[in-house]
Amino acid sequence: MTDIIDLAQAREEQLRADALAERERKAPAAALLPWPRDCGHCGDPIPAERAEVLPNAALCRPCQTRRERPRR
């Protein structure tokens, strides 16, 4: 007989698989494009190394740094 923990684990696996499938389905078309993509601020290409670490990066590193820097 299957116990409640096995049932819960099976349900968790199914929910995770469903969530991942939904995420894939809703992925923006831009995320599927090959690199380089262009920075949304300056227009320079976003380096492939940055894309590997941050797949959804919309800004190049200098522009992102400027955006995160506190204003004085």
PARORO-216627 format. One record per residue (C-alpha): residue in one letter; x, y, z. Coordinates in steps of 0.25 Angstrom, whole numbers, padded with zeros to 4 digits, always signed. Layout:
N
AXYZ ...
***
This chain:
72
M+0000+0000+0000 T+0005+0014-0004 D+0007+0023+0008 I+0003+0037+0009 I+0018+0042+0008 D+0019+0035-0005 L+0006+0041-0010 A+0011+0055-0006 Q+0024+0053-0013 A+0017+0049-0026 R+0008+0061-0025 E+0020+0070-0023 E+0027+0064-0035 Q+0015+0066-0044 L+0013+0080-0039 R+0028+0084-0042 A+0027+0078-0056 D+0014+0085-0059 A+0020+0098-0054 L+0033+0096-0062 A+0025+0093-0074 E+0016+0106-0072 R+0029+0114-0070 E+0034+0109-0084 R+0021+0112-0090 K+0021+0126-0085 A+0036+0129-0088 P+0037+0142-0096 A+0042+0140-0110 A+0054+0149-0107 A+0059+0138-0097 L+0059+0128-0109 L+0067+0137-0118 P+0082+0134-0119 W+0092+0144-0113 P+0096+0155-0114 R+0084+0163-0110 D+0085+0178-0109 C+0085+0186-0096 G+0072+0192-0094 H+0079+0205-0090 C+0091+0208-0098 G+0089+0198-0109 D+0102+0191-0108 P+0102+0176-0109 I+0101+0168-0096 P+0113+0159-0095 A+0110+0144-0096 E+0117+0142-0082 R+0107+0151-0075 A+0095+0144-0083 E+0100+0130-0077 V+0100+0135-0063 L+0087+0144-0064 P+0079+0139-0076 N+0068+0149-0074 A+0078+0161-0074 A+0073+0173-0081 L+0084+0182-0078 C+0099+0181-0080 R+0108+0181-0068 P+0112+0196-0068 C+0097+0201-0070 Q+0092+0191-0059 T+0103+0196-0050 R+0099+0211-0052 R+0084+0207-0050 E+0087+0200-0037 R+0097+0211-0032 P+0089+0220-0021 R+0087+0234-0025 R+0093+0245-0016 
***
